[in-house]
């Protein structure tokens, strides 16, 4: 079999790029990631037409110069925004006579992509063309992010999900949400305390209904919906029936069953703390079991995690969500350590786990949830929905899904379609309709989720044996993380100073002395372990001797052979926190009067943060006696001046500043000066970083081997 040529070989063969240019682009790709061709375009070593010519030769396919296309919105709207963004595809032309849609992508040979497109665009023949990565990104920003395409998010009559820019819609009208958000029901016979609670709620804008009987409350909830219902344990009537009916009528209603005024006032904070601690302990426990038993795959508690997300989507109160999720984790562990034999009925396994829990006096409601799993619905639950039936149904649907889908198996729209149809077919017999609807919404949203998290979690990976880092890096990229590689002590320090990674992973295959020495050298060089979480991956037998490093700020020390799932789980939590912080940042959400210090947010960070917002603004950056003036038009830098220096050179100089202040003000298009810069933000950032890197190398003495 003839070995397939690399892209650089085609470029040289076609006379489109020189070896020195290719070397520069490859080096930048190693540091910054992304496509090799994108770095060639960034530096101007090759134009888009030349790159497409080489890519077409390499993949033996047709290509398209996407930047020269003026795409009609009728074509753009044939593929949903989230799908185009997450799969990096752009529809650019259609032929009504042959029912053919031409789609630009990175790899026309990707059969999985073809199947997904065939599923999304029904009754049309898909014709894939290769395009440059940069052109695809620019086209998506132009046609989708620019707001030219009208996108809605709704469920169609067939139950399929049509995704818009803000994700799946629940379908509930805003008026209904407002109605729930400002109403509360107080069910209490405490004449002294109830007026006080009613007054507090009314001061916060709630419309409060008051009754002293659970039976009266049953009649009230038939005609009204509430955000919260408070039930005192001494009220007459069937309050259990009231809770069950509330669960059926409005799962998102917060139900608080309380014994005293103090428990009502102090309960929420303790519930939140208990919830966080419970889930952290369960996830930690399941992962530690896998490490301890040296299992080939890490049991990460997938059933429990999915059940928790499903309960959140259904809007269940915290206490009920904790109970259902805890039961799911316990069931999953029992099933994991007591696997069913081939052909065995899941019902028998569930019976065994329920019997075992009952024998040790476990929570009776949890035992009944297990007994409710995999059972045909004998009741229609049109009025009442006991927690045992709801919890058992939620765990069953997730359990079946996780049993059929491996943890490392990629789920796509076309592969999920048979699952969706099968679940809907079992509505009313095995599954409750509200549970199936919420589960389908959750999974479709996950499949089409846009990888915004890549912006908020950059991971630097170092290994003293580079070939050993490849599986780790590939796994991180597969999970949507952005990685940069460091090949030496010096590159770790330089990348830490320049790129400010959110997380560092040190994978060490050497002995204890070398590991301790590396940590010491990094600490002396200024790497602050308390500000940048560092995960140390070593051989299992070394972990006990390295625990003193935890006191020096190392985030965690893990077995490099069997803790990958646990590591990814911890990084995801860190990423979620970073994303939430970024969404609340005044830089990305509020531009009026924004200001700050370069020490906290450098020029590199500023440009990266302001670009995606596509806002027009003026920015003044001052350091000592020097002042940089920037103008951004829809997020792109069009003008830069520093004293007598204009254009990109002014920005390169300012990117080296380590102290100073910056200030941003929004402006109108009419206030924009004549442009003096034609380079993209990405090109400016890459060239500026290259110059910073060269300056550092000139200042530092040669490192002895």
N, C-alpha and C positions, 0 to 999 in steps of 0.2 A: 504494500500500500504506500502510495506517495505521500510524504509528509506535507501537511498543509503549511504554506508560507505564512510568516507573521506579517502584520501590517507594515512594520518598518522596512521589511524586505521588499514589499511591493512599492513603497514610496521611493526607495533608492533605485529599484529597477526601472521605475517609470520616470525617474529624474525629477521627482517632486520635492525632495528634501535631501539634505546632506547628512552624513554620519554625525557631524558635530551637532547639528540641529536636533537630530533624533536623540542624541545622548542627553542634551539639555532637557528636552521634553520628558524623557524617561525618568531622569532624576527628580524633576518636579512632580511627576506622577507618583513616585515612591513616597515623597514627603506629604503631598496634599491629597492623594487619591484621585478618583475620577477617571475619565477615559483618556487614553494616550492621545487620541486625535484632538481632544479639547485643548490640551496643552499646546499642541502644534498650532492650533488656531489662535490661542491666546497670545502667543509670541509672534504671530504673523509668519511662521515658517512655511505655512501652506495655506491656500485659500480653500473655501468650502467646496468649490467645484473639483479641485485636485484631490481633496480628502475623500469625497464621495466616489471619485473615479477609482481610487485605491481600495476603498472599502467594498465597492462593487466587484472588483477583481478578487478580493480576498474571500468574500462570501458567495461569489458566483451568483449574484442577484441583481435586480434593478435598483437604481438609486434615485433620490430626488433632492434637488437643491431647495430646501424648504424656505430659506430666507427670501427667495425670489417669488414665492407664491402669495397671491392675494386670495385667501380662503373665504368663501361665502359662509355666512353664519348658519345657513341651512345645512351645510356639511358638518361644521363644528358640532352642532347640536345632536348629531347622530351618535356621538359617544359622550357619556356623562363626564362631567368635570373630574370627579374623584378617580374614575377609572383612567382617564387620560393622564392625570397627574401621577398616580401611583405606578402605572405601567409605562409611563413616558412614551405615549403614542399620540399622534395627531392625525385625524382624518383631514385630507386636503383636497380631495376631488371625488366626484361620484358620476357614474354613467347610468342615467335612468333607463336607457334602452336595453342595457345588459344587466341591470340591477347589481352593478359592481361598485364597491366603495374602496378607494385607494387610501391606504393608511401608512404613514411614515413611522418608523420604529428604529430601534438600535440593532435588532437581530431578526431578520425575516425568517431565519431557519428555526426560530423558537416555536415549536409545535404547541406548547402549553399556551403561549400568548395567542396563537391563531385560534385555538379552541375557545378561549375566553372571549375573544372578539366575535367569533361566530355565534356565541351564546348571547352576547350583549346586543349585537346588531342582527336581529332576526330577518330572514328572507332576503338577505343581501350577500353577494359573494365578496369575500375579503381578499384584497390584493395588497400584499405587504411590500414596501419599499424601504431600503435602508437610508437613514438620514444621520447627519452629525448630531452628537449629543447636545451641543450648545444651541443648535438651531431648533431642536425639539423643545428645550427648556424655554428659549425665547418665544417660540410660537405659543406654548402653553400660557406663558405670562401675558402675551399679547391678546390672545383670543379668549382665554378662560379667565385669567386673573384680572384682565382689564375691564371686565364687566360688560363686554359686548354681547356675550351669549346669555340669554335669559335661561336661568336654570331653576327648576323647582324640585322639591323633594316630596314625593308622595307615593302611596301604595296604589298600584293599578288594580283593575278588577280581577286580574288573574292572581293577585297576591305577590307579584314581583315587586322588587324594590327599585324605584327610580331615584338615583342619588343626586343631590344638589351640592352646592359649595359648602354648606354648613352641616352636612351629614344627614342621616335619616330623620324624618319628621315623625312625630308620634301620631300625627293626624288630629290631635285635639285642638279645637279652635282656641284662639287667644282669650276669647270671652269666658270660655269654660274654665281656663286656667286662672283668670283673675277672680272668678267667682269662688273657686276653692281657696285661693291664696289669702282671702280676707274674711274667712268665716271659721268659727270654732264652736264646738258643742261641749258644754260643761254638764256632766251627769253626776250630781252630788246631792246628798241630803244634809250637808254641813252648812247650816244657815249663817254661821259666823265667818267662815273662810270664803265661801263662794262669792259674796259681793266684792271682796278684795281682789280675787282672781279676775272676775269679770271686769272690774275697773282697770286693772293693769292691761288686759288684752285690748280693751276699747281704746285706751290711750295709745296703743301701738297701731290703731287703725283697723282692728278686727271687729266684725259683727258677731256678737256672742249670743248664742241661744242657750237657755238654761232650763234644766228639768231635774226632778228629784227621783225619777224612776227609769229603770232600764227598759221597761215595756213602753213607756212614753217615748223614749229615745228611738225605739224601733220604728215608731210611726213617723218621727221627725226625719230620720235618715232616708226614708222612702221618697221624700219629696225634695230633700236638700243634700248637697255634698259639702264636706268640710275638709279643711286642711288638717285640723287636729280635733280629736275627741278625747276628753279627760273623764275617766270613770272612777269614782271612789268605790272601794270594796264593800262599803256598807249599804249601798243603794238597793232597794227592793227590785225584784224582777230578775229575769234571766239575762244577766250581763254577758255570759258566755255566748249565748245566741246573738246578742248585740255585736260582740267582737267578730264572730264568724260572718255575720251579714255585712259588716263594714269591710271585712277582708274581701268579700265577693264583689260588693258594689263599687268600692274604690280602694284598691290595694295601696295606693300612695298616701292615703290618709294616715296620719300619725296617731296611733292609739296609745294613750298613757293610762294604765291601770295603776292606781296608787292607793296606799294605805293611810297616809297622813299628809298634811300640808308640807311638812319638811321634806318628805320623800319626793313630792312633786317638784319642789323648788330646787332640790339638790341632785335630782336623778340624772339629768342629761350628761353632765360632765363625766360622772363616774361611768355611765354606759359607754361613752366614746373611748375612755381610757381602757376599759375592759375589752372593748371590741378590738382596738389596735393591738393590745397585748395578746389577745387570743389568736388573732390571725398571724401575728409575727411568730408566736410560739409554735403554731401548727405548721407553718411553712418551714421553720427551722427544724422542727422535729422530724418531718418527713424527709428532708434532705440529709440530716445527720444519720438517720437510719440507713440510707443508701450508702453513705460513706463508710459507716461502721461495718456493714455487711459486705463491703466491696462488691456491690452489685454492678453488672455491666452497664445498666442505665440508671440514671438518677431519678428516683421517684419524687417528683416535685409537687405532688398534690394537685394535679390538673383538675380533677373533679371538684374539689373544694374551691379552687380559684374561680372556675367557671360558674359554679353555683352562687358564689358571693356576688359576682357581676350580674348574674341574672336576677338575683333578689334586689339588687340596687336598681336595675332597669324596671322591675315591677313596682318599685317604690315601697317595699315592705319596711315597716318600722324596725329600728335597730335591734331590739331584743329578739324579734322573730327571725330577722336575718342572721343574727349570731347563732341562734339555735339550729336553724336549717344548715348553715354553713359548717358548723361544728359537726353535725351528724354526717354531712357529706364527706368531710375529711376522715372521720372514723370509719365509715363504710369503705372508702377508697383504700385505706390502709389494710383493712381486713381482707379485702378482695386481692390486694397486691401480694400479701403474704400467705394467702390461701387460694391460689389460682384454681379456677374451675377446670375440670378435665374436659377434654375435647367432647363437644356435644352436650355438655352438662347445662341444665337449665339455670339461668341466673336467679330464678326465684328460690331455688334450693339454697344457693349461697347466701342470699339475703336473709332467709329464715335462720340460717346458722349464726350469722352475725347478730341478728336481733335477739336470738336465744342467748347467745353469749353475753351480750350487754345486759339483758334482763337478769341473768344469773348473778351479776355483780352489783345489782341495784342501781343501774344507770338511769338517767333521767327518763321517766316513763314516756314523755312526749316524743323523745328521740327514738325510743324503741318502737313506738307506734308509727312513726314516719317510715322506719325501715319496713315494718309490716305492711305499709301502704304502697311500697314500691312494686312495680311490675304487676299491678293488679288491674284488671279491667274495671272500668268505672260502672258501678251498679247504680250510682246516684247521679242525677243531672247537675246537682249543686247550683240550681238556679237562684236560690236565696241564701243558703248557708254554705260556707266553705271552710271546714275545720282546718286548723294549722297542720294536723297530721296528714291530711289528704293533699294539701297544697305543697308541703315540704317533700312528701314522698314523690309527688309528680315532678317537681323541679329536679330532684336528685336523679330520678329515673331517666329523664330526657338527656341530662348531661352525661350520665353514666353510659348510656347507649352510644352517644356521640363519641366520647373519649375511647370507648372500647373499639370502635370502628375506625378511628383516625389516630395514627401514631403521633407521638409528640413532635417528631421532626418532619412530619409529612405536611407539605404545603397544600392548603385548601384554597381552591379557586372557585369562581362563580359556577362554572359548568360542572365541577365535581360536587358542589353543594346542592345543585338543583335536584338530583334524585333524592337526596336526604330531605330537602324541603317538601317534596311531593309525598314522600313516605310518611313524614310527620303529620302533614295535613290530612292524609288518609286515615290516620289513627286518632284524629280529634274526635272526642266523644266516646271512644271505646277504651283507649289506654291513656290518652293525654287530654288535659284541660285546654280549651281553646286559647285562654289568655296566656298560658304558659308557652304553648307552641308559638303564638304570635310574637311574644317577647323574645324567645330564643332565636327565632328566625331573624328578627330585626338585629339582635346582638351579633349574630354570626355574619350576616351580610354587611353590617357596618364594619366588622373586623376585616373582612376580605377586601373591602374597598377603601380601607382607611388610608388616608394620605400620610406619607412618612414625614410629618412635620417634626417628629422627635429627633430626626437627624440633625436639625439645626441646634438642638439643645444638649446634645451629648456627644462630645468628641473624646475619643479614648486613645491614649497613647500606649502602644504595646512595645515592650522591650523583652528580648529573650537572649540569653547568653549562647543559645544554639538556635540561630535564625530559622533553620528548617523546622524546628519544633513549634515555632509560633504560627505556622501556616494554618493548621486546623483551628486554632483559637481565633485567629483573625477572620477566617472564613465564617465561623459560627457567629461572631459578632456582627459581621456585615449582613449575614442572612437574617439576623434579628433586627436589622434596621439601624445599627449604630455606625457612626462615622469613625474610622480608625486612621491613625498615622503611625508609621513604624519608626522606631529608633534603633540604630545599629551599634551604638557605642555609648560610653559614659558621657562624652562630650555632646553627642547629638541629643541625649536625654535632656541635658541641661539647656541646650540651645532651643530645642523644641518647647520645653517647659516655659522658657522666658518669652518666646515669640508667639507660640500658638495658644498658650494657656489652656491646656486640655482640661476637660471637666473631671476626668478619671485617668489614673495611670495603673497599668498592669505590668508587673515585673515577673516574668516567667523564668525561674532559675533552675537549671539542671545540674549546677555545680555543687560543691561542698559548702558546709556551714561557714567556713572562714571567708570564702569568696562572697557569700550572700551578705554577711555582716559588714564586710569591707565596702561593698557597693552602696549599701544603705548609708554608711558613714560618709562616703565620698559625696553622695547626693545631698546629704544634710549640710556638709561643709560648703558646698557650692551654692546653697541658698534655696534648695527645693523644700518648700514648707509643706510637710505631710499633713498638717492640721487644716490647711486650706484646700489642698488637692487630695482627695481620697486615693490611697495607694493600696492595691490588692497584690499580695505576694503569693505566687504559685510555686510550690516546692514539692519535693517528695514527701510522702506521708510521714515517714520515720523522722524527718527533720523538724516537723512542726513543734513538738514539745520543747525543743532546744531554742526555738526562735521566738517564743512567746514574749520575751522581754522587749521585742521590737514594737509590740502593741503599745507599750508605754511611751514610745517615741513618736507615736502618731500614725503608725501603719494601720490602715482601716481593718484589714483582716488577712489571715494567713491560711491558705487553702491547699488541699491536695491537688496537684496539677494533673493527676491521672483521672480522678473521678468526681471532681467538684465543679465541672463546667456549668451544669444546669443551675446549681446553687449560685455560682458567680453571676450568671446572666440574670437570675431573679433579683439579686441585690442591685445590679446595675440598672435594671428596669425601674426599681423604686427610686434610685438616685435620679434617673432621667425624668421621671414624672415630677419630682420636686423641682428640678431645673426648669422644666417646661412651665410649671405653674408660676414659678418666679418670673420667668421671661414674659408670660402673658400679662402679669401685673406690673411689668416694668413701665415706667413713664416714658422711656425712649420709644417703645413700640406702640404704646397706646395713647400717649398724650404728648403733642409736640409744642403746645403753646407754653413758652417760657421755660423749656427744658434746659438744664445746665448741669455741669458736674466737673469732676477732676479727671485729668488724664491718668493719674495713678490708679483710679478706680475703673475707668473705661477708656482704653487707649484709642488712638485713631483707627487702628485695625478693627477693633470691636465696634466702634461707632459706625464705620462704613458698612460693616456686615449687618448691623442692627437696623440701619435706616433704609438700606436698599429695598428689602422685601416689602416695606410699607408703601412704596410707590407714592410718596408724598413730595410736594414741592416746598423747598425751604432754603433758608440762608443759615450758614453755620460759621461762627467766628471761633477760632482756636488760638489761644495766646500762651506763649511759653517765654518767660523772661521779656526781652525787648522785641521778640519776633511775633508776628501775627499772621495767621493763615485765614483767608476768606474763601469759603466754598459756597457754590450754589448747586442744588440738586433739583432736577426737573423730573418728577415722577420717579424718584429714587435714584436716578442716574446722575453722576457728577458731570456737569457741563462746563463749569468754570472754576478755576483755582488760581489764587495769587498769594504769594508770600514775598513781601517787599517788591523787588524787581523781577522775581522769578514767577513765571506763569505756567499754567498747564500742569501735566502730571509731575514734572520735576518738583514743583512746589509741594505736592502731596508726599512724594517720596521723602523729602527732607523732614516734613512734619511727622511722618510715621516713626521717625527715630526719637522723637521727644518722649521723655519718661516722666516729665512733670509739666504742669500747666493747667489751664482751665478751658472749657468749651461751653458754648451757648448756642441754642437753636431757636429760630423764629420762623413761623410759617409765612410764605409770601405768595402773591398771585403771579400768574404767568407773565403779566405785563411788566413785572418788576425784575424779570430775569435779564442779566447782561448778555452781551454777545458771546457765544460759546468760544472757549479756547482749549477745549479738550474733546477728543473723539474716541478715547479709549473707554472700554467698559469698566465698571467697578472691579470686576474679577481680575482683569488684566492689570489694573493699577495695584491691587492688593498683592498679586503674585510677584510683580516686578519689584515692588517696595520691600517685600519680604526677602527677595533675592539679594537686594542691596544691603539690607540689614545683616543678612547672613555673611556676606562678603566682608563687611566692616568688622564683624565680630572675629572672623578668621584672621584678619590682618592684625587685630589688637592682641590676640591670644598667642602665646608661644607654642611652638610645636609640641605635641604630646608624645612623650616617649613610650615606646611599645613595651 
